[in-house]
Amino acid sequence: MNQEEFKRRRRFLMEAIGEGSIAIIASATEKNRNRDVDYPFRQDSDFYYLTGFAEADAVAVFIPGRQQGEYMLFCPEFDAQKALWEGAHAGLEGAVEEYGADDAFPIEDLDDILPGLLENKARVFYPMGRDSEINHHILEWVNTLRGSSRSGIRVPGEFVSLEHVLHEMRLFKSPQEIALMRQAAEVSTKAHKRAMQNCRLCQYEFQVEAELIHEFMFHGHRSPAYPSIVAGGANACILHYTDNASRLQTGDLLLIDAGSECDYYAADITRTFPVSGRFSEPQKLLYQLVLDAQLAAIEQVQPGTPWNCSHDIAIEVLTAGLVELGILTGVVSELIEQEAYKPYYMHRIGHWLGMDVHDVGDYKIDGQWRLLEAGMVLTIEPGLYIPEQDTSVAPQWRGIGIRIEDDILVTEKGCEVLTEAAPKTIAAIEALMQAN
């Protein structure tokens, strides 16, 4: 991502909040894993979206119309010893020269400088309720100003959630963002294909997970976008299963929900395929039903269509199919009204996708499902999960979990399936697995 993109975002933000306002946002902090070992650092998505700054312990401040500079970054000063032990870091000069800050100050000076920046501002935008430390500091800084109010200084009187503006910005992807998401989708697709091709060489779920991670890292995507789900057999009926420790069984299906992260942008793909390389007849019937529901749902993704249309059509297809297979009994419309499908399909059709795998953005506006618009990216992921212990269904269906998920870009005239290259028809999956 080049600096012009971050500059464009900051300009848009400051136009949105207007003069007389100040916006404050803090970076993520290092998280301890155990003793003197930290988890790998990953910057807060909102902070990175505006700054491109990937270091911890920083605060960004935006003041539209400020003559001395509208964008200030508080961060650690350059430390030669830290550079020796941990590697390069920006310091104050780098914050200006490499990351486009108009001015940079030591993070230790935050409490001394911020109250002055708040003077005579009408509105303060910040992530309300999300960061207890910045919440506490803002109250302290405002109270410091109140002590000087007799000198004619105006104290901010309005506090506004920064997310309201920022998350609406993030919902619409720029060409640069879409390019990164294409890369994430491409590498994630290769990983799923590798898992299908090498599955029969693996004895355990975690060995299949290793195939995924190998492909991610081989292409420079150092981290999955989220913990991978590699769920064999009945484990696939656990929606957020991440143990990935069970032995694979011939005759079972394997559900993989995994995606890589490319320069802070996520892919999110789910594929379900037979461990042996061939679907059984019951597996084929349930799998084709889920695929039919997904294809029908994807057809609904186009500008001007309400968000929930894909969910509604998927429920119609799944419920009708469950009746046809004898898993549900009754009139389809009545079963839908009764939510009789919910024991077997209990989640929504998808979610926004972007810097976070469950990305930001409102799904409703003024109580109504929002209309899809070009530039939005979402997932479509119907599923069926027949519990192993459900004696109300025939034994042939029990313990089968299936989900099929793709990443969809809303375009001006319809949509584009970014993850289309990941095989998902029965014929394509079996052909790929049998080719080895």
C-alpha positions in Angstrom: 0.0 0.0 0.0 1.6 3.3 -1.0 1.5 6.4 1.2 -0.8 8.3 -1.2 -3.5 5.8 -0.3 -3.1 6.6 3.4 -3.0 10.3 2.7 -6.3 10.0 0.7 -7.9 8.3 3.7 -6.8 10.9 6.2 -8.0 13.7 3.9 -11.4 12.0 3.6 -11.6 11.5 7.4 -10.8 15.2 8.1 -13.4 16.3 5.5 -15.9 14.1 7.3 -15.3 15.4 10.8 -14.8 19.0 9.8 -12.9 22.0 11.2 -13.4 22.6 14.9 -12.9 18.8 15.6 -10.1 16.6 16.7 -9.8 12.8 16.1 -7.6 10.7 18.3 -6.8 7.0 17.9 -4.2 4.7 19.5 -2.2 1.8 18.1 -2.4 -1.7 19.3 0.0 -2.7 22.1 2.3 -5.7 22.5 0.6 -8.7 24.1 2.5 -11.1 26.3 2.3 -14.7 25.4 4.3 -16.2 28.3 7.0 -14.9 30.5 9.3 -12.8 28.3 7.8 -13.9 25.0 5.2 -11.7 23.2 2.7 -12.7 20.5 3.6 -11.6 17.0 2.5 -8.0 16.8 -0.4 -7.0 14.5 -1.4 -3.4 14.3 -5.0 -2.3 15.1 -6.9 -2.3 11.8 -8.4 1.2 12.2 -5.1 2.7 13.2 -3.2 1.1 10.3 -6.0 2.1 7.9 -5.3 5.8 8.6 -1.5 5.7 9.2 0.2 2.7 7.6 2.2 2.7 10.8 2.9 -0.9 12.0 4.6 -0.2 15.4 3.1 -0.5 18.9 2.7 2.3 21.5 1.7 5.1 19.1 -1.2 7.6 19.0 -2.4 9.5 15.9 -4.1 12.9 16.1 -6.0 14.6 13.3 -7.0 18.2 13.4 -8.6 19.6 10.2 -7.4 23.0 9.3 -4.5 23.2 11.8 -2.0 25.5 10.2 1.0 23.9 11.7 0.0 20.5 10.4 -3.2 18.4 10.5 -1.7 15.0 11.2 0.5 14.3 14.2 2.0 11.0 15.3 3.2 10.3 18.8 5.5 7.3 18.9 8.7 5.9 20.5 11.9 7.8 19.6 14.6 5.9 17.7 16.5 3.6 20.0 19.8 2.2 18.6 19.9 -0.6 21.2 16.3 -1.7 20.3 17.3 -1.5 16.6 20.2 -3.9 17.4 18.1 -6.4 19.2 14.7 -6.2 17.5 15.3 -4.5 14.1 14.5 -1.2 12.4 11.8 1.1 13.7 10.7 4.6 12.5 11.5 7.0 15.3 10.3 10.6 15.0 12.1 11.3 11.7 10.7 8.1 10.1 7.2 9.0 11.3 7.4 12.2 9.2 9.6 11.1 6.3 8.3 7.5 5.8 4.7 7.7 7.1 3.6 11.2 6.1 3.0 12.7 9.6 3.1 16.5 9.5 4.8 16.4 12.9 5.9 13.7 15.3 6.5 13.8 19.1 7.8 11.3 21.7 5.0 9.2 23.0 6.2 10.2 26.5 5.1 13.8 25.8 1.5 12.8 25.1 0.1 14.1 28.4 2.0 17.4 28.1 0.9 18.2 24.5 -2.5 16.7 24.0 -4.4 19.1 26.3 -3.2 22.0 24.3 -4.4 20.4 21.1 -7.8 20.0 22.6 -8.2 23.7 23.3 -11.1 25.4 21.6 -12.2 22.2 19.8 -16.0 21.6 19.8 -15.9 17.9 19.1 -13.6 15.0 20.0 -13.7 11.9 17.8 -12.2 8.7 19.3 -13.0 4.9 19.6 -15.5 5.3 22.4 -15.6 2.3 24.8 -13.1 0.2 22.8 -9.8 1.3 24.4 -10.1 1.9 28.2 -6.7 3.6 28.4 -7.4 6.2 25.7 -10.8 6.8 27.2 -9.2 7.5 30.5 -6.6 9.8 29.0 -9.1 11.8 27.1 -11.2 12.5 30.3 -8.0 13.5 32.1 -7.0 15.9 29.3 -10.4 17.4 29.2 -10.4 17.9 32.9 -7.0 19.6 32.7 -8.5 22.0 30.2 -11.5 22.6 32.5 -9.1 23.9 35.1 -8.1 26.6 32.7 -11.6 27.6 31.4 -11.6 30.9 33.3 -8.8 32.1 31.0 -11.2 31.9 28.1 -10.2 28.5 26.7 -13.2 26.6 25.3 -13.5 22.9 26.4 -14.8 20.3 24.0 -18.5 19.7 24.6 -19.2 16.9 22.2 -17.7 13.4 22.1 -18.3 11.3 19.0 -17.5 7.7 18.2 -14.7 7.7 15.6 -15.9 4.3 14.3 -19.2 5.8 13.0 -17.1 7.7 10.3 -14.1 5.4 10.0 -16.0 2.1 9.6 -18.2 3.5 6.9 -15.0 4.5 5.0 -13.6 1.0 5.4 -16.7 -0.7 4.1 -16.0 0.6 0.5 -12.8 -0.8 -0.9 -10.4 1.2 -3.1 -8.7 -0.3 -6.1 -5.5 -0.8 -4.1 -7.5 -2.6 -1.4 -9.2 -4.8 -3.9 -5.8 -5.7 -5.4 -4.6 -6.9 -2.0 -7.7 -8.9 -1.5 -7.3 -10.5 -4.9 -3.8 -11.5 -3.8 -5.1 -12.9 -0.5 -7.8 -14.8 -2.4 -5.3 -16.2 -4.9 -2.9 -17.5 -2.3 -5.7 -18.9 -0.1 -7.1 -20.7 -3.2 -3.7 -22.3 -3.8 -3.7 -23.4 -0.1 -7.1 -25.0 -0.3 -6.1 -26.8 -3.6 -2.9 -28.0 -1.9 -4.9 -29.4 1.0 -7.2 -31.3 -1.3 -4.3 -32.7 -3.3 -2.3 -33.8 -0.2 -5.1 -34.8 2.1 -4.7 -38.5 1.6 -1.0 -38.2 2.7 -2.1 -36.8 6.0 -3.3 -38.8 9.1 -4.4 -35.9 11.3 -6.2 -32.6 10.9 -3.2 -30.6 12.0 -1.1 -32.1 9.2 -3.6 -30.7 6.7 -3.4 -27.4 8.5 0.4 -27.5 8.0 -0.2 -27.7 4.2 -2.3 -24.5 4.4 0.3 -22.6 6.4 3.1 -23.8 4.1 1.3 -22.3 1.1 0.5 -19.0 2.9 4.1 -18.5 4.0 5.6 -19.7 0.8 3.9 -16.8 -0.9 4.9 -14.3 1.7 1.7 -14.2 3.7 3.2 -14.7 7.1 -0.1 -15.1 9.0 -3.5 -16.7 8.5 -6.3 -14.1 8.6 -7.8 -16.1 11.4 -7.2 -19.5 13.1 -7.8 -22.1 10.5 -10.7 -24.6 10.9 -9.7 -28.1 9.8 -12.6 -30.3 10.8 -13.0 -33.9 9.9 -16.2 -35.9 10.2 -18.5 -34.7 13.0 -16.0 -32.0 14.0 -17.4 -30.1 11.1 -20.6 -29.6 13.0 -18.7 -27.5 15.5 -18.9 -24.1 13.8 -15.7 -22.6 15.3 -13.7 -25.8 15.7 -10.0 -25.0 15.9 -8.5 -27.9 17.8 -7.5 -29.5 14.5 -6.1 -32.5 16.4 -8.3 -35.5 15.4 -7.3 -38.4 13.2 -8.8 -38.3 9.7 -11.1 -41.1 8.8 -11.6 -42.6 5.4 -15.2 -42.1 4.4 -15.5 -38.8 6.3 -15.8 -35.3 4.8 -13.2 -32.7 5.8 -14.3 -29.1 6.2 -11.6 -26.4 5.9 -12.3 -22.8 6.7 -9.0 -20.9 6.1 -7.6 -17.8 4.5 -4.4 -15.8 4.4 -3.8 -12.2 5.2 -2.0 -10.0 2.6 -0.7 -6.7 3.9 -3.5 -6.5 6.4 -6.3 -7.7 4.1 -8.0 -11.0 4.6 -9.3 -13.8 2.5 -11.9 -16.3 3.9 -12.6 -19.5 2.0 -14.4 -22.7 3.2 -14.4 -25.9 1.2 -15.6 -29.3 2.2 -14.3 -32.4 0.5 -14.0 -36.2 1.0 -10.9 -37.5 2.8 -10.8 -40.4 0.4 -11.2 -38.3 -2.7 -14.7 -39.5 -3.5 -18.1 -38.4 -2.1 -20.5 -41.1 -0.9 -24.1 -40.8 -2.2 -25.5 -39.2 1.0 -22.6 -36.8 1.1 -23.2 -35.9 -2.6 -26.9 -35.1 -1.9 -26.2 -32.9 1.0 -23.2 -31.2 -0.6 -25.1 -30.4 -3.8 -27.9 -28.9 -1.8 -25.5 -26.5 0.0 -23.8 -25.6 -3.3 -27.2 -24.9 -4.9 -28.0 -22.6 -2.0 -24.7 -20.8 -2.3 -25.0 -20.3 -6.0 -28.6 -18.9 -5.6 -27.3 -16.6 -2.8 -24.5 -15.3 -4.9 -26.9 -14.4 -7.7 -28.5 -11.9 -5.3 -25.3 -10.0 -4.8 -25.6 -6.9 -6.9 -25.9 -3.2 -6.4 -29.3 -2.1 -5.0 -30.2 -5.5 -3.5 -30.8 -5.5 0.3 -28.1 -7.4 2.3 -30.5 -10.0 3.6 -31.8 -11.2 0.2 -28.9 -13.8 -0.1 -29.7 -15.2 3.3 -33.4 -15.5 2.5 -32.9 -17.3 -0.8 -30.4 -19.7 0.8 -32.9 -20.6 3.5 -35.6 -21.3 0.9 -33.2 -23.6 -1.1 -31.9 -25.4 2.0 -35.4 -25.9 3.5 -36.9 -27.2 0.3 -33.9 -29.6 -0.1 -34.2 -30.8 3.5 -37.8 -31.7 2.8 -37.0 -33.5 -0.4 -34.3 -35.5 1.4 -36.8 -36.4 4.2 -34.8 -34.6 6.9 -37.6 -32.1 7.4 -41.3 -32.8 7.0 -44.0 -30.3 6.1 -44.8 -27.3 3.9 -41.7 -25.4 3.0 -43.1 -21.9 3.7 -44.4 -23.0 7.1 -41.1 -24.6 8.0 -39.3 -21.4 7.1 -41.7 -19.4 9.2 -41.2 -21.8 12.1 -37.4 -21.7 11.6 -37.4 -25.5 11.4 -34.1 -25.4 9.5 -32.2 -23.9 12.4 -31.0 -27.1 14.0 -29.1 -27.8 10.7 -28.3 -24.2 9.5 -28.0 -21.8 12.4 -25.8 -19.0 11.2 -26.3 -16.1 8.8 -25.3 -16.2 5.1 -22.1 -14.2 5.5 -20.3 -11.0 6.7 -18.3 -8.1 5.5 -14.7 -8.8 4.6 -11.6 -6.6 4.6 -8.9 -5.8 7.0 -10.7 -7.9 9.6 -12.2 -11.3 8.6 -15.4 -10.2 10.2 -15.0 -6.7 8.9 -16.6 -3.5 10.1 -19.6 -1.7 8.6 -23.3 -1.6 9.5 -25.7 -4.2 8.1 -28.7 -2.1 8.7 -29.4 1.6 8.4 -32.3 3.1 10.3 -33.5 -0.4 11.1 -33.6 -1.5 7.4 -31.2 -3.9 5.7 -28.8 -1.8 3.8 -28.5 -2.0 0.1 -25.4 -3.4 -1.5 -23.1 -1.0 -3.3 -20.1 -1.3 -5.6 -16.9 -1.6 -3.7 -18.3 -3.7 -0.8 -16.8 -7.1 -0.2 -18.7 -9.9 1.6 -18.7 -13.6 2.1 -21.5 -16.0 1.1 -21.3 -19.2 3.1 -24.4 -21.4 3.6 -23.9 -24.7 5.4 -25.7 -27.8 6.7 -24.7 -29.5 10.0 -26.4 -32.7 11.0 -25.4 -33.5 14.6 -24.0 -37.0 15.1 -26.4 -37.6 18.1 -29.6 -36.4 16.2 -31.7 -39.6 16.1 -34.6 -37.8 14.4 -32.8 -38.2 11.1 -31.7 -41.3 9.2 -28.2 -42.7 10.2 -26.8 -41.9 6.7 -27.0 -38.1 7.3 -25.7 -38.0 10.9 -22.3 -36.4 11.6 -22.1 -34.6 8.3 -21.0 -31.0 8.3 -20.8 -29.0 5.1 -20.0 -25.3 4.4 -19.0 -23.6 1.2 -17.8 -20.1 1.4 -16.5 -17.6 -1.2 -15.4 -13.9 -1.1 -17.6 -11.7 -3.3 -16.9 -8.2 -4.6 -19.9 -6.0 -5.4 -19.3 -4.4 -8.8 -21.1 -1.7 -10.7 -23.1 -4.3 -12.7 -23.2 -7.3 -10.4 -20.5 -9.1 -8.6 -17.2 -10.9 -8.9 -16.3 -14.1 -7.0 -12.7 -13.4 -5.9 -12.2 -17.0 -4.8 -13.8 -18.7 -7.9 -10.7 -20.6 -8.7 -11.0 -22.8 -5.5 -12.8 -26.0 -6.7 -16.2 -26.5 -5.3 -18.3 -28.6 -7.7 -18.3 -32.3 -6.9 -16.8 -33.1 -10.2 -14.0 -30.6 -9.9 -13.1 -31.6 -6.3 -13.0 -35.3 -7.2 -11.0 -34.7 -10.3 -8.4 -32.7 -8.5 -8.1 -35.2 -5.7 -7.9 -38.2 -8.0 -5.3 -36.6 -10.2 -2.5 -37.4 -7.7 
